[in-house]
Amino acid sequence: MTLIERVEAAIDSIRPYLQADGGDIRVVEVTEDWVVKVEMQGACGECPMSAMTLKAGVEDAIKHAMPEIKSVVAINPMTEALV
């Protein structure tokens, strides 16, 4: 299983909660220094609470499955301003 596939599998555990609110998430990149870059999509890309969702939900799920990950950051313009 590739690194991106492992990250996707971790995200799949919380994806139904994001989709229930009209959102989703896409993995863009895993950097050499173990930072996961994601794009918050749909309602999650526009929600003022997306920074909290990113840190409390997405990052926790990924780090639980892959402790080597240092952090998760959103590349969305609105989310970047909040994180």
C-alpha positions, 0 to 999 in steps of 0.5 A: 500500500502506498503512502497516499493509499494509507492516508486515504484509508485513514480519511475513509474512516471519517469521510462519512461524517464530512459527506453527511454535512455536504463536504469531502476531502482530497489528499493532494500530497504527502511531503518528504517531511511527513506533512499531508496536504489536503483540499477541503471540498464542498461545504467543508471548503467554505465552512468557517469551522473547517480549520477545527474539523481539519485539526480535531478530526482529519489530522487526528484520524491520520495521525492515529493510523500513521504516527509518522505524520507530522501535520495535516494542512489544507491548501484551500485559500479560506482554510489556510487563513484559518489554520 
